[in-house]
């Protein structure tokens, strides 16, 4: 016998989504993407990022990889690191791990 159970939760309606940020469009090189990797310095983040890069390479052409690491897990990436990623990468992957 099929029965339908209806669940009702007394939550407030979800907030309206914020406007999407302005996105800079770049023309991608047909020979492959320039992949940026930002390691946040947590334990095993380097292993996780290496697996992700290998997975990306298996799926799409990758022209180059620039891999940078934050100096410490509690500090934000420096302006120099962010500027280098912006200049040398089309796509940036960042990961946290433990």
C-alpha positions in Angstrom: 0.0 0.0 0.0 1.3 3.4 -1.0 1.0 6.1 1.6 2.2 9.7 1.3 3.5 11.4 4.4 3.6 15.2 4.3 6.2 16.8 6.6 5.6 20.4 7.6 8.3 22.5 9.3 7.5 25.8 10.9 10.6 27.5 9.4 10.6 31.1 8.1 10.7 31.3 4.3 14.3 31.2 2.9 15.9 34.6 2.3 16.0 35.9 -1.2 19.3 35.2 -2.8 21.8 38.1 -3.1 22.7 39.4 -6.5 25.5 37.5 -8.1 28.8 39.2 -8.0 30.3 40.7 -11.2 32.2 37.9 -13.1 35.2 38.6 -15.3 35.0 36.5 -18.4 38.3 35.3 -19.8 38.8 33.7 -23.2 40.2 30.2 -22.5 43.2 28.9 -24.5 42.0 25.9 -26.5 45.2 24.1 -25.7 44.1 23.9 -22.0 43.4 25.9 -18.9 45.9 27.5 -16.6 45.0 25.9 -13.3 45.8 27.7 -10.0 46.0 25.8 -6.7 45.9 27.5 -3.3 46.8 25.3 -0.3 45.5 26.7 3.0 48.3 25.0 4.9 46.1 22.6 6.8 47.2 19.0 7.2 46.6 16.8 4.1 45.4 19.8 2.0 48.4 19.2 -0.3 47.3 15.5 -0.8 43.7 16.5 -1.5 44.7 19.2 -4.0 47.1 16.8 -5.8 44.2 14.3 -6.2 41.9 17.1 -7.5 44.5 18.3 -10.0 45.0 14.8 -11.2 41.2 14.4 -11.6 40.9 17.7 -13.5 43.8 16.7 -15.8 42.0 13.4 -16.6 38.9 15.3 -17.7 40.1 18.4 -19.5 43.3 19.8 -21.0 45.5 21.6 -18.5 48.2 23.8 -20.0 49.9 24.7 -16.7 49.5 24.5 -12.9 50.6 27.2 -10.5 50.6 25.9 -6.9 50.9 28.3 -4.0 50.5 27.9 -0.3 49.4 30.3 2.4 52.0 30.9 5.1 49.8 29.8 7.9 46.3 28.2 8.2 44.9 31.1 10.3 46.1 33.9 8.0 44.5 34.9 4.7 46.4 34.6 1.5 48.6 37.6 0.9 47.9 40.1 -1.8 51.0 38.9 -3.7 49.7 35.3 -3.7 46.3 36.4 -4.9 47.8 38.7 -7.6 50.0 35.8 -8.8 47.0 33.5 -9.0 45.0 36.1 -10.9 47.9 36.7 -13.4 48.8 33.0 -13.9 45.6 31.0 -13.6 42.2 30.9 -15.4 40.7 28.8 -12.6 41.7 28.5 -9.0 41.1 25.5 -6.7 41.4 25.9 -2.9 41.0 23.2 -0.4 41.0 22.6 3.3 41.7 19.2 4.9 42.7 17.5 8.1 
